[in-house]
Amino acid sequence: MMRSVPALALAIALLGIVPAGAQTPASTIADGREIALKVCASCHVVVSGQVQPPTLKPPAPPFAEIAARPNVTEASLRDFLTKPHGEARSVSAMPGFLMPSRQADAIIAYLLSLKGRK
């Protein structure tokens, strides 16, 4: 029995599946920004003019700089953020920690939203 297109769309939406090429919801990007301000801002400049500047001296690379790197992709960010002792971390001064996947998803969405911004 074939399902109707609206029923399939509803099922996909309920499962949280985002079709390839679809845009990330603005709420996920906003969540990523907020999580990054809470978790990452002590070392990185997450947004220019953030209320509390990084305490790390010198600060870690700003998020805008990280996003502008040509090799930064969803896959590379996911590997870096979710594998505290992975290969990507071996060449970084960033300490190893385990970030929950929901937080990683949101921060990745935020970082990728910065790509191409000047």
C-alpha positions, 0 to 999 in steps of 0.5 A, a space after each residue: 500500500 502506498 503512502 500519501 505524500 503528506 503522510 510521508 512528509 509528516 513522518 519525516 518531520 516527526 522523525 527529524 529527518 532533514 532532506 539533503 539540500 534542506 536548510 537548517 532550521 533557524 531555531 537550531 542555529 540560534 540554539 547553537 549560538 546560545 550553547 556556544 556562548 555558554 560552553 565555548 566563549 570562555 576560550 573562543 570569541 563566539 560572537 563579536 562583542 560577546 558580553 564576557 570575553 574569553 579568559 584564555 590568553 591568547 584566545 582560541 580562534 574565533 568562531 568566524 575564523 574557524 567557519 571561514 576555513 575551507 576544510 571546515 565541513 559538517 563532517 569535520 566539525 562532527 568528528 572534532 566535537 564528538 570524538 575527544 581523542 580522535 585524529 582531528 584533536 591530535 593536532 589541536 590544543 583544545 582539550 578532549 571532552 565529550 559533547 552530547 550529540 544534540 549540542 554538537 548538532 546545534 553548534 555545527 549548525 551555528 558554525 556552518 551558518 557563519 561560513 561566507 559571512 564577512 
